[in-house]
């Protein structure tokens, strides 16, 4: 973590009525009257205490050493819970909360974003600044407009049906993980808004019918939406990760191929290649292929298709329009295996296409890797032979030698 000397104070201000003796609910460890927070109790403490002042510090830093006793004195004078987090121990928590320096103080009240303190670096100045904002007569600055679109059951379908790409967070009001996601999600939404990518949220406590429709049972759940069709979100949950992942999703999972030369470069040696052949863009099977590709981005990364009336393309692959083929990887193909598998079911659904791909995604003797272990080789019984697989120029012949030895001992009855 990049640590900055100096002090930054953040404050979230809202309506406040707190009894003087209510300095945090009991059950939490305290030092000098200040609650000690860590990765394990941070969320629960904030759930128990919606209004709380938190210091993030490094005990070896001179500025922090000076502020710590003054901070303990502040705890005695403030009418709100006061807590602290040791950054030398809780680096993971600091990263989650975007704490990039020390000391950092945050006062959290409901419904407000953090406000940084830029004044003198002493307890009395901070105390005065905080009390001003806790005064019922203090005029709060207007809340900035949200970059995250708030959806309800009434406008959910109408809002999303014409949106090419959106990310929807299914949340619940009392969910601590949802509260942790919120600032990261808002930051991502601000950046992606410029890219015309919508980030939205829906409170499932108030819209249970939407949660039931999309089979949402845990919170927060994230789903990618393409013109209202849901896809599982498989990316990170911090701001920059969400931004990068959503920008990657702007590139279609199924690539349109323009000519035969283009297709030859597209076909893989070590993995299956899935190709679709169509004579018009509005083919239902093409739409199903595109949707299946989006559903399996990590599992099947080489899906391409032609939309053409050029007979050379169809003749080259010996197919007719509205055909999908799975090409076996050339490097692992034996003489007993078909080079390809065809599907000509024009009414096939995306789920049926995925079933077809998974049925024929493994050669008789393929290569087991960390990335394909959970998707390609789940069926049992499974025979695994361990040796050094290296298809580089210097070792290709040796690898093929042992591959042929294994293949010779393998039953080929399924191809007879």
C-alpha positions, 0 to 999 in steps of 0.5 A: 500500500502506498502510504502518505504522510499527513492527515485526511479526515472523512465524514458522513453527516446525516440526522443525528440523535445520540445519547451521551453515554452511548459510545458504541454497543458493548461486546467490542474490545476497547483501548483507552475508550476507543473500540478496536476494529479489525477485518472480522468485526468491522462490518458488524460494528457499523451495522450495530452503530450506523454513526461512528468515528473511525481512525485508521493509523500506523502505530510507528508513524510520528503523526499517528503517535501524536494524534492517538492520545488526542483521539482518545480524549475526543472519544470522551467528549463525543456523543458517538461511538469512536473506533480505530483500525491498525493499518499495520495489522489490517492491510486487507481491510484498508485496501477494501475501504480505499485507505491509502494513507495515515492517519485517516479519520472517518465519521460515518452517518447514514445516507452521506458520502465521506467528506475529507478533513483538510484542516490542522492536524490536531485533535481539538481542530478535528473535534471542532470540525466534527461537532460543527457537522453534528450540530442539528442546525448545520446546513448539509451540502446537497448530495451529489447525484448518484451514478448508480441507477436505482430500479424498482419492480415497476421500471426494471424491465422497461429500463433494461430492455433497450440497454446493450450492456448493464450491470445490476446489483441485487441488494438488501437494505440490512446486508453488510456486504451490500454496504461494503460494495456500495462505494466501490460500485458507485466509483465504478458507475461514475467511470463507466457512465462515460463509456455508456455502460449502465450500473444499476441496483435494486432493493430486493427487500422491497422487490421480492418478485424480481429476486424470485424471477432471477433466482437471487438468494444471496446478497449482493448478487451481480448480474450482467444484462444485455437488452434485459437478458441476464448473464452471470457476473464473473468479475471482481467486486472492487471499483477498478476491477468492475470497470475493467471487466465491464469494458471487456464485456463490450467486446462480443464473446462470439466474433464475426469472421469476414473471410476464409483467411480470417477463419484459418487464423482463428482455428486453434491447435490445442483447443476446440474451435466453435464456428457458426455458418449463417446466411442472414443476421436475423437467424434464431440459431445465430442469436442462440449462439451469441447468447451461449457465447456470452454465457460461457466466456471463460469456458469456450473462448473461441467462438466465431461465425460467418454471415455470408451468401458466398458459396466458397465459405460453405463449400470450404467447410462442407456445411449449409447455412444454419449450421454450427460445428465444433472443430476438434483440436488438431494437435490432439486428434487421432485417426479414430476421432471425427475432426468435427461435430455438426449441429443443424437444429435451427430452433436450438436454445442457448442451453442446448448449444452449451450442452452440445459444446460440452459433449464434444469439447474433449478429444479422446486423449487431451491435455488436462490443465488448471483452467479446464479441470473444472469445466472439461474433465468433471466426468468420471471415470477419468484416467490421467497420465502425468508427464511433461507436456511441451509442444514447443519446437524442441520438445514436440516430437517427444511429447507426441511420442508419449501421447501416441503411447497413451492413445494406443492404450485408450479405448476408441469404442465410442467412435466405432 
